[in-house]
Amino acid sequence: MKDSYDSLNDTFNTDSAEVNAITKKDKAKSNIQKLTDDVSKDYDYTRGNLYSLIEKGQEAINGIMKVAGQLIKSVADSTDKLMDLQKKVKEIDEDNPKTQNTVTNNALFVGSTSELSKMLKDGILNNNSSDSI
């Protein structure tokens, strides 16, 4: 069977083995070029993805720091509220003292013993008569 390149081989005085070898070399170069192009595309793609991941990571860290700041503020506000609560409890305790004030009226008698005896008898009799009413 005659190869399609036979007429060219005859014109350029080459045989088909030489043409096949050249074709194989060209295909090998083409495959190498394709592989090099694929590696270059993969590198560019990977590099872009890494940049994107780094940027997203930095955004996430900034967001976490913002949330952490809010949590710290919340804890500080809670401690302020605790101090206010303690102050209110102390004020309430001061308004309602635990010990009751008792008033003791001490009566003082100035006089003789006979006068005291007479007053006591009169006082006892007055008290007894008021109880029976």
KAGIZI-V673304 format. One record per residue. N is the residue number from 1. RES is the residue in one small letter. PSI is psi in degrees with one decimal (* if undefined). OMEGA is omega as a letter, one per 30 degrees, with the letter a starting at -180 (none if undefined). D_CENTER is the distance of its C-alpha to the mean C-alpha in Angstrom with 2 decimals. Layout:
N&RES&PSI&OMEGA&D_CENTER  N&RES&PSI&OMEGA&D_CENTER
This chain:
1&m&137.9&a&81.30  2&k&134.0&a&81.03  3&d&152.2&a&77.71  4&s&-17.9&l&76.66  5&y&2.5&a&76.66  6&d&-42.2&a&80.22  7&s&-35.3&l&81.75  8&l&-39.3&l&79.33  9&n&-40.7&l&80.05  10&d&-40.4&a&83.73  11&t&-44.7&a&83.32  12&f&5.5&l&81.26  13&n&51.8&l&83.11  14&t&162.0&l&80.12  15&d&166.5&a&79.64  16&s&-24.1&l&76.80  17&a&-41.0&l&75.43  18&e&-41.5&l&74.72  19&v&-42.2&l&73.09  20&n&-39.1&l&70.94  21&a&-43.2&l&69.87  22&i&-41.4&l&68.96  23&t&-41.5&l&67.12  24&k&-40.5&l&65.19  25&k&-42.3&l&64.29  26&d&-40.5&l&63.13  27&k&-40.2&l&61.04  28&a&-43.5&l&59.55  29&k&-39.1&l&58.74  30&s&-41.9&l&57.27  31&n&-40.4&l&55.09  32&i&-42.7&l&53.98  33&q&-41.5&l&53.20  34&k&-43.4&l&51.28  35&l&-43.1&l&49.30  36&t&-42.0&l&48.62  37&d&-41.8&l&47.49  38&d&-43.2&l&45.18  39&v&-42.7&l&43.65  40&s&-43.0&l&43.19  41&k&-44.1&l&41.58  42&d&-41.2&l&39.25  43&y&-49.5&a&38.32  44&d&-43.0&a&37.59  45&y&-47.5&a&35.56  46&t&-42.1&l&33.51  47&r&-43.3&l&33.00  48&g&-41.8&l&31.75  49&n&-39.4&l&29.30  50&l&-42.0&l&27.97  51&y&-44.2&a&27.50  52&s&-44.2&l&25.66  53&l&-39.8&l&23.32  54&i&-44.7&l&22.66  55&e&-43.5&l&21.89  56&k&-37.9&l&19.52  57&g&-41.5&l&17.72  58&q&-39.7&l&17.49  59&e&-41.2&l&16.19  60&a&-42.1&l&13.44  61&i&-42.7&l&12.54  62&n&-41.0&l&12.72  63&g&-41.9&l&10.45  64&i&-41.4&l&7.73  65&m&-37.5&l&8.58  66&k&-44.2&l&8.57  67&v&-42.3&l&5.10  68&a&-40.0&l&4.39  69&g&-41.1&l&7.40  70&q&-39.0&l&6.74  71&l&-40.4&l&4.50  72&i&-42.5&l&7.46  73&k&-40.6&l&9.81  74&s&-41.7&l&9.14  75&v&-42.3&l&9.91  76&a&-41.6&l&12.81  77&d&-38.5&l&14.07  78&s&-39.3&l&14.17  79&t&-35.9&l&16.19  80&d&-42.6&l&18.44  81&k&-37.3&l&19.08  82&l&-42.5&l&20.00  83&m&-40.6&l&22.42  84&d&-40.5&l&23.91  85&l&-44.2&l&24.46  86&q&-39.0&l&26.26  87&k&-42.6&l&28.34  88&k&-41.5&l&29.38  89&v&-41.0&l&30.40  90&k&-41.5&l&32.42  91&e&-40.5&l&34.13  92&i&-41.8&l&35.06  93&d&-36.3&l&36.48  94&e&-33.6&l&38.52  95&d&-33.8&a&39.89  96&n&85.8&a&41.00  97&p&152.2&a&42.48  98&k&-30.2&l&42.97  99&t&140.6&l&46.63  100&q&142.1&l&49.13  101&n&121.6&l&51.60  102&t&138.6&l&55.07  103&v&125.2&l&58.16  104&t&117.9&l&61.25  105&n&113.4&l&64.48  106&n&122.3&l&67.13  107&a&138.4&a&70.61  108&l&126.2&a&73.11  109&f&130.3&l&76.82  110&v&112.8&l&79.35  111&g&-170.2&a&82.81  112&s&169.1&a&85.27  113&t&-32.4&l&84.98  114&s&-39.1&l&87.61  115&e&-40.5&l&85.74  116&l&-43.1&l&82.54  117&s&-41.8&l&84.46  118&k&-42.2&a&85.87  119&m&-39.4&a&82.44  120&l&-42.9&l&80.95  121&k&-44.4&l&83.82  122&d&-40.1&a&83.53  123&g&-39.4&l&79.74  124&i&-41.7&l&80.00  125&l&-39.5&l&82.67  126&n&-39.8&l&80.73  127&n&-40.5&a&77.63  128&n&-37.6&a&79.66  129&s&-31.5&l&81.38  130&s&-27.7&l&78.14  131&d&-33.3&a&76.62  132&s&-15.3&a&79.56  133&i&*&none&79.29
